[in-house]
Amino acid sequence: MKKIIIFSIALINTACESFLDEKPADRLVESNFYSGSKDAEAAVSAAYQQLTTIYNRLMYNLGELPTDVMKNGLGMPNTYLQDLEFLRFNASNTFVADMWNNNYAGIMKANSAVNNIPRITMNSTLQERLIAEAQFLRALYYFNLVRYFGGVPLVTKLESINDALGPRASVEEVYTQIIDDLKIAETVLPVTYGEADLARATKGAAKILLGKVYLTKGDFESAKTKLAEVVENESDYGYGLHADYGANWRPETEAGIEAVFYIEYKKPPLITNGEMGLAGPKYSVPGGSIGVNGSNEADIPTQELWDSFDENDLRRGINLRYEFTNMSTLEVVRSSIPLFGKYWIDGITASNQCDINMHIIRYADALLMYAEALNETGESSKAHSVLNRVRERAFGNSSGNFSGLTKEQFRTIILDERRLEFPIEGHRWFDLARTGTFIERMKAHSVYEAGVAESNKTQLAQNIKDYMILMPIPQREIDLRPDELTQNPGW
């Protein structure tokens, strides 16, 4: 049975306007708003709601479309998305701007909660927890921004729009703020919540996110230490791996032991997961329809992703699929190309009924990051053991033999494992960028994909530039304050 969703639909912000606009409708900073605990809870819920605008596809658009994992199907002729796929996007790309704007909208909401909840007379334990939740969210939103754009304006107070104006802070200054927020969050947040408060940030989520921050910065000792606090004590946090990989996307188990931090989706009229329709078959199946309303084949996997899976890897049949049931004829039909299957529900006739959760942090991520940090700090044997926990599930308790590998060789194996474990979960661009392998990998992908799927994929190698390890600062933001906000090199 699906768990109760905790966030009010009335607080959703779907606007894609600049965070510098003079009429920011998503700010809860009215002087008479913060008068009691219900107002404090509503303010934090508003900060949570921004996750939906970021992680329901936008994260895949920037996190996987410009990589070797995802491409546009025939159902998505959008020029800006095509530009992302073929690495010819620029500072005017609307999806790049949306990532900037939506994360800053989340930061404004989190700032409002952090700065105003302390003056409310209310239960002190709840008050402290709500502030820590807002700090966790602010850290996550800034983590998205600094990874995509580098140094960005650092805004921690927002009582007037002028507080949002200013030059870019350094990357290190942004990371200092992220780490400070997460250190408070890991200290204050509870390990678990009751049934009415699921999907909130927990102590374990804060620690794992902090471990990811350290890993991204290349501070492998700190990453290892922080991730060990959870992985070496996982039963205390209620974490583990489902025996069945697919259990992470089934309503009865998706909020289980592997769900660290996620968005809870429900049936209409509540918020649903739109990715089923975006990834579902249309043009590639006989007749151009399988009787599922809203299935438009917009987000599809690369052929190389399918080819990268070992035929014995049990994850392949969950992540990707060729066969679907035509709901009009009840016949099983075969697509001419591999399609994503992770967010597909068999047996329903409308894609807008999909209530599969979106995982923002999954426990398998903690394990693979821990294995990476162990490898980088010289604990190769233990790193192999941790990686094998993930591989044993994927291959039915068959471990990989990594003895004799160098640190560099095992680093590549972990990176490849992450691609197979997390397709269309929004990790790939970050992984390639932080490991310094984006340029080389995409040149190789260009050659491979051009040879097996689409000859025009040679454009990837032609278009890719060394500076693409960062996204461009949206042009509109620079135009608003050209004397303060500088563009990333090359863009």
Secondary structure, 3 states (H helix, E strand, C coil): CCCCCCCCHHHCCCCCCCCCCCCCCCCCCCCCCCCCHHHHHHHHHHHHHHHHHHHCCHHHHHHCCCCCCEEECCCCCCHHHHHHHCCCCCCCCHHHHHHHHHHHHHHHHHHHHHHHHHHCCCCHHHHHHHHHHHHHHHHHHHHHHHHHHCCCCCCCCCCCHHHHCCCCCCHHHHHHHHHHHHHHHHHHCCCCCCHHHCCCCCHHHHHHHHHHHHHHHCCHHHHHHHHHHHHCCHHHHCCCCCCCHHHHHCCCCCCCCCEEEEECCCCCCCCCCCHHHHHCCCCCCHHHCCCCECCCCCEEECHHHHHHCCCCCCCHHHHEEEEEECCCCCCEEEEEEEEECCCCCCCCCEHHHCCCCEEEEEHHHHHHHHHHHHHHCCCHHHHHHHHHHHHHHHCCCCCCCCCCCCHHHHHHHHHHHHHHHCCCCCCHHHHHHHCCCHHHHHHHHHHHHHHHCCHHHHHHHHHCCHHHHCCCCCHHHHHHCCCCCCCCCCC
